[in-house]
Amino acid sequence: MNIVNGSRVAEDASSARAGRLARCARAVAISLFFVVAWNALDALKYSFSAVQPGVPPWYLPPALSLFLILTFGVGYAPLVFVAQAVSLIFDPSSPRHTGDVLLSGAAATLAYGGAGYLLQGPLRYDPLKRRIRDVANLVVIAGLGATLIASIPSALYAAASGAIAWAQLPTAVGDSWIGRAVGTVAILPLMMVYAAPFARRITGLPAVRETRVASLPPPTRLETVGQVTATAVTLTLAYAATGRETPSFLYLYFLPLAWIVMRRGLAGAIVVNAGTDLAAMALSESFGYTAAAIIDIQQFMLAVTLTSLLLGGIVSARARAEHRLHIAHEQLAKAEETSSTMVLHVGLDARCRKVPPAYCALLGRTPDDVRTMRLAELAAPDERAALELALHRLIVGETDAVDIQARFIDAAGQRLWLRLNMSIARDVNGQPEFVLVFAHDVTAQRIESEEVAYLAYHDALTGLPNRSMLEEHLAPALGRARRGSRAVAAVFVDLDGFKEINDTLGHAAGDSVLQVVASRLRRSARATDLVVRLAGDEFLVLITDIERADTTEESGGYEHVPLAVAANIHRSLEQPMETAGSEVLVRASVGISIFPSDAQDGEALVRHADEAMYLAKREGTGQTQIFGESGHARARGETLGVRLFHAAERREFVVYYQPIVDLRAAWRDTPHGGGFQLAGAIVGVEALLRWSDRGTLTTPQAFLPFLESNGLIDSVGAWANLEAIRQAASWMADGRLRSISINLSLAELAQPGKAARLLAMLRDARIDPRSVVVDVPESVSTEGHQRAERTVRELAGAGVRVAVDDFGSGSSSISAIRGLGTASVKIDRTLIAHITDDESSASIVATLLGLAANLRMGAVAEGIETEAQCLALMEFGCLMGQGRLFAPPLPAEEMGRLLAGVQVV
């Protein structure tokens, strides 16, 4: 082990000695080469015929000295003194005194060494980067400053020794300095850029890592030949034109110089300066210029050299900046292509200027299509206003940045969500240039959050609202009912025998049945009702904003709507359902609780409906129970049907009449501002069916579904039509009435031969069909009611005027209604009720009236209760209406007296 370690130590020592010897040999070689080269260049000062003693026109040894120090280090600075001392040996005939030479050598050593220290140390000079600050530092510190310092001692020595007068000291310093400065500024940059790397390489020193410098586009060979030719011609012309005097045309040299520097940058300036200075030396000597002319030429060349280096540095710096910008753009483009964030440039006109491919691919559009569109045009229609406002706020300077999420529509019509981070980009003057938009596709996150939010308030199987949504709707609904003297009902639905379906057909079949039941429950309820799945096979329908029916009872009168919904539910479940390859028939037990008569809060309302449902289940399948005010449930399902069955025999059905009024004719100006009077304003009456059930006057909403489901509508409807026609014939015969309106339900319209029977009644009563208006449900035009449509068309073809009742409450299209031969529409009373306190209702009513007018159909507003409602309708252009403001539905006797007391228009 000791032997091995000793061997390694010996090898290391040997390597160290070899390294020291190599460094010494390199230092000696560099020193010898420098001393010889320095003295050779120094000897050139005597090669010019116009030279003054000791003042050469272009003195190159300073450039070599600075090259040595900047390339190999400040440690070689003493060689400058050695080289000048050796010159006394090689040139013993020199007129300069030994003291002058040694003093100048010492000053040059300090000046050049100091310049080298500053450049390599604090200033971090790097010739290979070709930066303008490196060139400026080299020229100012080395080319001008160091050479000036080195020129002073010689002039001082000459003045002190009496060789020149002290007054000539500045001139002597200037003559000595300008030759050194011209040679250094012209040659040193060339040596540092091109010769320094070569010198380090051949001497075995580590090569300085060469920096990749952005270059200008290379000139063509023809352009290079042109540049060289132009330079040679202008220099030759400038020197040859004036003989031995100062050249007169040197300014022409700026033209090729600018050409070269602008096309080649700093590298071209460095090369052309060196070449020009060498050519100027040769031309000055060839044409024999005087010493005075040489000084002018030196000054010109120094100015030209400094100018070209500065201009070349600027050109190269711009080239580097453009190169970095180009690289940055490429990197940004690659980043945009691979990043999930899309960067858009939107102009001040809100049009897309720059769009990434990912953005176009996301929207399914071509870049050209996107660039021709405004940013907001790509968004969903209901998002465009917010997006336009955000862009406007940015452009006008209201804000510096906007974050917004907006829904966009792709070319296929699919929706997607984008989060837009928008900020304003400004130009150098601070003016808005474009809007920078960072777009993030958040469709997946948005859909996920929507699904989470949806499932928080909806049942996953049926899609119905769940108990959480019911709880959120209950309190506001009860609050509205308290303020508006209205009612809220809970209709609790539990399927009968559902467990048997699960046990026999499986849970998948049970789930399918629940989905079908949910769909049927939706159709059974009103559009404004909330259908909820509570759990398992339990459902609930929340009915809100129930208005009191026309009744003589002191309390109650709200049961008609929930009972009608319950009847619809039972009727919807009469059709069998197909599941798991089998047909199943489902029945339901229904319990009803009404606020405020049966409960005072939401929890009690649902609980009492549940209790009523269990009582209904005890009575058998398919029953309905309503919770009583005393807290006990009372049956209202089967007994109601029985009472209705006997109602016709007991003559419990009656026909009431309500006047239809010309609104403008009814308005009368008074000293107190005006009011409404019926004199001369009644244009017709509407016949309305009522049921006097044990002293309570009930509207059709409560009993019509039962009549239809039990097949009683045929006889009751025919009696009501005949009664209304006979009464109208009597009034028309007396000249008190011009028009009668009667109502036909879908079930009546679907009866075979209904149109023929009604027209026969009119003939028997000798009533012109044109004086009869038949009010039909809006849903008559929907799919599945072809027989009812045929009845309507037959009546319209015979001259009967058809009016669509409760217009605006359903989803029928205008074109479908118009296709039935409709003459007029009756605006639903629920819209009229809120026309003065709800802008949405007012807007809908105005739109419906406008549509009717455009289609040349009449319009009648139902349910007018206040003067404010009537005045608003007249402003919207409504001509006719009916409601309690003018008169409630009246028995025939009272209606006859009302007609007898007015002039019928």
Residue pairs with C-beta under 8 A, 6 or more apart in sequence:
22 204
26 203
26 204
26 205
29 203
30 68
30 72
30 76
30 203
31 76
31 79
31 82
34 64
34 68
34 76
34 79
34 83
35 79
35 82
35 83
35 86
37 64
38 61
38 64
38 65
38 80
38 83
38 84
38 87
39 83
39 86
39 87
39 90
39 91
41 60
41 61
41 64
42 61
42 83
42 87
42 91
43 90
43 91
44 56
44 60
45 51
45 54
45 56
45 59
47 285
48 56
48 57
48 281
48 284
48 285
48 294
49 285
49 288
50 57
50 284
50 285
50 288
50 289
50 290
50 291
50 293
50 294
51 57
51 291
52 175
52 291
53 95
54 95
54 96
54 154
54 176
55 172
55 175
55 176
55 179
56 179
57 179
57 182
57 281
57 284
57 294
57 297
57 298
58 179
58 182
58 183
58 186
58 277
58 280
58 281
58 298
59 179
59 180
59 183
60 183
60 187
61 83
62 108
62 112
62 146
62 147
62 150
62 180
62 183
62 184
63 183
63 184
63 186
63 187
63 188
63 191
64 191
65 79
65 80
65 83
65 108
65 112
66 112
66 115
66 116
66 142
66 146
66 184
66 188
67 188
67 191
67 192
67 195
67 196
68 76
68 79
68 80
69 76
69 77
69 80
69 112
69 113
69 115
69 116
70 116
70 119
70 120
70 125
70 127
70 142
70 192
70 196
71 192
71 196
71 199
71 200
72 199
72 200
72 203
72 205
73 116
73 120
74 113
74 116
74 117
74 120
77 109
77 112
77 113
77 116
78 109
80 105
80 108
80 109
80 112
80 113
81 102
81 105
81 106
81 108
81 109
82 105
83 105
84 101
84 102
84 104
84 105
84 108
85 101
85 102
85 105
87 94
87 101
88 94
88 98
88 101
94 101
96 154
97 157
97 161
99 157
100 153
100 154
100 157
100 158
100 161
103 153
103 154
103 157
104 150
104 153
104 154
104 157
106 153
107 149
107 150
107 152
107 153
108 150
110 149
111 145
111 146
111 147
111 149
111 150
112 142
112 146
112 150
114 146
115 141
115 142
115 145
115 146
116 142
118 137
118 141
119 125
119 137
119 138
119 141
119 142
123 137
123 141
125 134
125 137
125 138
126 134
126 208
126 211
127 134
127 138
127 189
127 192
127 193
127 196
128 193
128 197
128 208
128 210
128 211
128 213
129 211
129 213
130 193
130 213
130 265
130 266
130 267
130 313
130 316
131 313
131 317
132 266
132 310
132 313
132 314
132 316
132 317
135 189
135 266
135 309
135 310
135 312
135 313
136 310
136 313
138 188
138 189
138 192
139 185
139 189
139 306
139 309
142 184
142 188
143 181
143 184
143 185
143 188
144 181
144 185
146 184
147 177
147 180
147 181
147 184
148 173
148 177
148 181
150 180
151 173
151 176
151 177
151 180
152 173
154 172
154 176
155 164
155 169
155 172
155 173
155 176
156 169
158 164
158 172
159 165
159 166
159 168
159 169
159 172
164 172
175 295
178 295
178 298
178 299
178 302
179 298
181 302
182 277
182 298
182 301
182 302
182 305
183 277
185 273
185 302
185 305
185 306
185 309
186 273
186 274
186 276
186 277
186 301
186 305
187 274
187 277
189 270
189 273
189 274
189 309
190 270
190 271
190 273
190 274
193 267
193 270
196 208
197 207
197 208
197 210
200 206
200 207
200 208
201 207
213 316
213 320
214 319
214 320
214 322
214 323
214 324
215 265
215 267
215 319
216 263
216 264
216 265
216 315
216 316
216 319
219 227
219 263
219 264
223 263
227 256
227 259
227 260
227 263
230 255
230 256
230 259
231 253
231 256
231 257
231 260
231 272
231 275
231 276
232 279
234 249
234 252
234 253
234 255
234 256
235 253
235 276
235 279
235 280
235 283
236 283
237 249
237 252
238 247
238 248
238 249
238 250
238 252
238 253
239 247
239 280
239 283
239 284
239 286
239 287
239 289
240 287
241 247
241 248
241 249
242 248
242 249
243 287
244 287
244 288
244 289
244 290
244 293
245 289
245 290
245 293
246 289
246 292
246 293
246 296
246 297
247 293
247 297
250 297
250 300
253 276
253 304
254 304
257 272
257 276
257 304
257 308
258 311
260 268
260 269
260 272
261 268
261 269
261 272
261 308
261 311
261 312
261 315
262 311
262 315
264 271
264 272
264 312
265 312
265 315
265 316
265 319
266 309
266 312
266 313
266 315
266 316
267 312
267 316
268 312
269 308
269 309
269 311
269 312
269 313
270 309
270 312
272 308
273 304
273 305
273 308
273 309
276 301
276 304
276 305
277 301
277 305
280 297
280 301
284 293
284 294
284 297
289 297
332 343
336 342
336 343
336 356
336 358
337 356
337 357
337 358
340 440
340 441
341 438
341 439
341 440
342 355
342 356
342 358
342 359
342 362
342 438
342 439
342 440
342 441
343 354
343 356
343 436
343 437
343 438
343 439
344 352
344 354
344 355
344 356
344 359
344 375
344 436
344 437
344 439
345 352
345 353
345 354
345 425
345 434
345 435
345 436
345 437
346 352
346 353
346 375
346 391
346 422
346 434
346 435
346 436
346 437
347 353
347 434
347 435
348 395
348 432
348 433
348 434
348 435
349 374
350 374
350 375
350 376
350 388
350 391
351 371
351 372
351 373
351 374
351 375
352 370
352 371
352 373
352 374
352 375
353 371
353 434
355 367
355 370
355 371
357 367
359 370
359 439
360 366
360 367
360 369
360 370
362 410
362 416
362 441
363 370
363 378
363 408
363 410
363 411
363 416
364 410
364 411
364 412
365 378
365 410
365 411
370 378
375 387
375 391
375 437
376 383
376 384
376 387
376 388
376 391
377 384
378 408
378 409
379 387
379 406
379 407
379 408
379 409
380 406
380 407
380 408
380 409
380 415
382 407
383 406
383 407
383 408
386 404
386 406
387 404
387 406
387 420
390 402
390 404
390 420
390 422
391 422
391 435
393 399
393 402
394 400
394 401
394 402
394 422
394 423
394 424
394 432
394 435
395 424
395 432
395 435
397 424
397 432
400 423
400 424
401 421
401 422
401 423
402 420
402 421
402 422
402 423
403 419
403 420
403 421
403 422
404 419
404 420
404 422
405 417
405 418
405 419
405 420
405 442
405 446
406 417
406 418
406 420
407 415
407 416
407 417
408 415
408 416
408 417
408 418
409 415
409 416
410 416
415 443
416 441
416 443
417 441
417 442
417 443
417 445
417 446
417 447
418 439
418 440
418 441
418 442
418 443
419 439
419 440
419 442
420 437
420 438
420 439
420 440
421 437
421 438
421 440
422 435
422 436
422 437
422 438
423 435
423 436
424 432
424 434
424 435
424 436
425 432
425 433
425 434
425 435
425 436
426 432
426 433
427 433
456 468
457 465
457 466
457 468
457 469
457 472
458 464
458 465
458 466
458 469
459 465
459 466
459 518
459 533
461 511
461 514
461 515
461 533
462 514
462 515
462 518
462 533
463 518
464 518
464 521
464 522
464 531
464 532
464 533
464 539
465 473
465 530
465 531
465 532
465 533
466 532
466 533
466 534
467 532
467 534
467 535
469 530
469 532
470 530
470 532
470 534
470 540
470 542
470 606
471 602
473 530
473 542
473 544
474 488
474 542
474 602
474 605
474 606
475 602
477 488
477 542
477 544
477 545
478 488
478 595
478 601
478 602
478 605
480 486
480 544
480 545
481 487
481 488
481 544
481 545
481 546
481 595
481 596
482 596
484 545
485 548
486 544
486 545
486 546
486 547
486 548
487 546
487 548
487 558
487 594
487 595
487 596
487 597
488 542
488 543
488 544
488 545
488 546
488 594
488 595
488 605
489 542
489 543
489 546
489 558
489 561
489 562
489 592
489 593
489 594
489 595
490 540
490 541
490 542
490 543
490 592
490 593
490 594
490 605
490 606
490 608
490 609
491 540
491 541
491 542
491 543
491 562
491 565
491 566
491 569
491 590
491 591
491 592
491 609
492 538
492 539
492 540
492 590
492 591
492 592
492 593
492 606
492 609
492 610
492 612
492 613
493 521
493 538
493 539
493 540
493 541
493 569
493 588
493 589
493 590
493 613
494 537
494 538
494 539
494 588
494 589
494 590
494 591
494 613
494 617
495 513
495 517
495 537
495 586
495 587
495 588
496 586
496 587
496 588
496 589
496 617
496 621
496 622
497 586
497 587
497 621
498 510
498 513
498 536
498 537
498 586
501 509
501 510
501 513
501 579
501 584
501 586
502 509
502 510
505 579
505 580
505 582
505 584
506 580
508 580
509 579
509 580
509 582
509 584
512 577
512 579
512 580
513 577
513 579
513 584
513 586
514 533
514 537
516 577
516 579
517 537
517 539
517 573
517 577
517 586
517 588
518 531
518 533
518 539
520 569
520 572
520 573
521 531
521 539
521 541
521 569
521 572
522 531
523 568
523 572
524 541
524 565
524 568
524 569
524 571
524 572
525 531
525 541
525 543
525 565
525 568
526 543
526 561
526 565
527 809
527 810
528 544
528 545
529 541
529 542
529 543
529 544
529 565
530 541
530 542
530 544
531 539
531 540
531 541
532 539
532 540
532 541
532 542
533 539
534 540
540 606
540 609
541 562
541 565
541 569
543 561
543 562
543 565
546 558
546 561
546 562
546 594
548 557
548 558
549 557
549 558
549 560
549 698
549 699
549 701
549 702
550 557
550 690
550 697
550 698
550 699
550 888
550 889
551 557
551 696
551 697
551 698
552 695
552 696
552 697
553 695
553 696
555 597
555 629
556 597
556 696
557 696
558 594
558 597
559 592
559 594
559 626
559 636
559 702
560 698
560 699
560 701
560 702
560 703
561 701
561 702
562 592
562 594
562 626
563 592
563 624
563 626
563 636
563 640
563 702
563 705
564 701
564 702
564 704
564 705
566 590
566 592
566 624
566 637
567 624
567 705
567 706
567 709
568 705
569 588
569 590
570 587
570 588
570 590
570 622
570 624
570 709
571 705
571 708
571 709
573 585
573 586
573 587
573 588
573 622
576 583
576 584
576 585
577 583
577 584
577 585
577 586
578 584
587 621
587 622
588 622
589 613
589 614
589 616
589 617
589 621
589 622
589 623
589 624
589 625
590 613
590 616
590 623
590 624
590 625
590 637
591 608
591 609
591 610
591 611
591 612
591 613
591 614
591 615
591 616
591 624
591 625
591 626
591 627
591 633
592 609
592 612
592 624
592 625
592 626
592 627
592 636
593 599
593 604
593 605
593 606
593 607
593 608
593 609
593 611
593 612
593 626
593 627
594 605
594 626
594 627
595 605
597 629
598 604
598 605
598 608
598 627
598 628
598 629
599 605
599 607
599 608
599 627
608 627
608 631
609 627
611 627
611 633
612 625
612 626
612 627
612 633
613 625
615 625
615 633
616 623
616 624
616 625
616 633
616 635
616 637
617 623
619 625
619 635
619 637
619 638
623 635
623 637
623 638
624 635
624 636
624 637
625 633
625 634
625 635
625 636
625 637
626 633
626 634
626 636
627 633
628 634
640 703
640 706
641 706
641 710
643 693
644 691
644 703
644 706
644 707
644 710
644 712
645 710
645 712
647 653
647 691
647 693
647 716
648 712
648 715
648 716
648 719
652 691
652 692
652 693
653 689
653 690
653 691
653 692
653 716
653 719
653 720
654 689
654 690
654 691
654 692
654 891
655 687
655 688
655 689
655 690
655 720
655 723
655 724
655 727
655 892
656 687
656 688
656 689
656 690
656 889
656 890
656 891
656 892
656 895
657 685
657 686
657 687
657 688
657 724
657 727
657 889
657 890
657 891
657 892
657 895
658 685
658 686
658 688
658 882
658 887
658 888
658 889
658 890
659 678
659 682
659 684
659 685
659 882
659 886
659 887
659 895
659 898
660 682
660 683
660 684
660 685
660 686
660 739
660 741
660 860
660 880
660 881
660 882
661 678
661 681
661 682
661 683
661 880
661 881
661 882
661 886
662 681
662 682
662 683
662 879
662 880
662 905
663 681
663 870
663 873
663 874
663 878
663 879
663 880
663 881
664 874
664 879
665 680
665 681
665 905
666 676
666 677
666 678
666 681
666 886
667 674
667 675
667 676
667 870
667 874
668 674
668 675
668 676
668 677
675 867
676 867
676 870
676 885
676 886
678 886
678 887
678 898
678 902
679 902
679 903
680 902
680 903
680 905
681 886
681 902
681 905
682 898
682 899
682 902
682 904
682 905
683 738
683 739
683 880
683 905
684 737
684 738
684 739
684 740
684 741
684 773
685 728
685 731
685 737
685 739
685 740
685 741
685 895
685 899
686 740
686 741
686 742
686 743
686 775
686 882
687 720
687 723
687 724
687 727
687 728
687 740
687 741
687 742
687 743
688 743
688 889
689 700
689 716
689 720
689 743
690 697
690 698
690 699
690 700
690 889
691 697
691 698
691 702
691 703
692 698
693 703
704 713
704 745
706 712
707 713
707 716
707 717
708 745
708 747
713 745
713 747
713 748
714 748
714 751
717 744
717 745
717 747
717 748
718 757
720 742
721 742
721 744
721 758
721 761
722 761
724 740
724 742
725 740
725 742
725 761
725 762
725 765
725 767
725 772
726 765
727 892
728 737
728 740
728 765
728 767
728 772
729 765
729 766
729 767
731 737
731 896
731 899
732 738
732 740
732 767
732 771
734 900
735 904
736 896
736 899
736 900
736 904
737 899
737 904
738 771
738 904
738 905
739 771
739 772
739 773
740 767
740 771
740 772
740 773
741 772
741 773
741 774
741 775
741 803
742 772
742 773
742 774
742 775
743 774
743 775
743 805
744 754
744 774
744 775
744 776
744 791
745 777
746 777
746 779
746 780
746 785
746 788
748 754
749 776
749 780
749 785
749 787
749 788
749 791
749 792
750 785
750 787
750 788
750 791
751 791
752 787
754 791
755 790
755 791
755 794
755 795
755 798
756 794
758 774
758 795
758 800
759 769
759 795
759 798
759 800
762 768
762 769
762 772
762 800
768 799
769 795
769 798
769 799
769 800
770 799
770 800
770 801
772 800
772 801
773 800
773 801
773 802
773 803
773 823
773 824
774 792
774 795
774 800
774 801
774 802
774 803
775 803
775 804
775 805
775 826
776 788
776 792
776 802
776 803
776 804
776 805
776 820
777 804
777 805
777 806
777 810
778 804
778 805
778 806
778 807
778 809
778 810
778 812
778 817
779 785
779 810
779 812
780 788
780 789
780 792
780 804
780 820
781 789
781 812
781 813
781 816
781 817
781 819
781 820
782 810
782 811
782 812
782 816
789 820
792 802
792 820
792 821
793 820
793 821
795 802
796 802
796 820
796 821
796 822
796 823
797 821
801 823
801 824
802 820
802 821
802 822
802 823
802 824
803 822
803 823
803 824
803 825
803 826
803 858
803 860
804 812
804 817
804 822
804 824
804 825
804 826
805 826
806 826
806 828
806 829
806 862
807 817
807 825
807 826
807 827
807 828
807 848
808 827
808 828
808 831
808 844
808 845
808 848
809 828
809 830
809 831
814 851
814 855
817 825
818 855
818 857
822 857
823 857
823 858
824 852
824 857
824 858
824 859
824 860
825 848
825 852
825 857
825 858
825 859
825 860
826 859
826 860
826 861
826 862
827 845
827 848
827 849
827 859
827 860
827 861
827 862
827 878
828 862
829 862
829 863
829 883
830 863
831 841
831 844
831 845
831 848
832 845
832 861
832 862
832 863
832 864
832 869
832 873
832 883
833 841
833 863
833 865
833 869
834 841
834 842
835 841
835 842
835 845
835 869
835 872
835 873
836 842
836 866
836 868
836 869
836 872
842 872
842 876
845 861
845 873
845 876
845 878
846 876
848 859
849 859
849 876
849 877
849 878
850 877
852 858
852 859
853 859
853 877
858 879
858 880
859 878
859 879
859 880
860 880
860 881
860 882
861 869
861 873
861 878
861 880
861 881
861 882
861 883
862 881
862 882
862 883
863 882
863 883
863 884
864 870
864 873
864 881
864 882
864 883
864 884
864 885
864 886
865 883
865 884
865 885
866 885
867 885
869 883
869 885
870 881
870 885
873 881
887 898
890 898
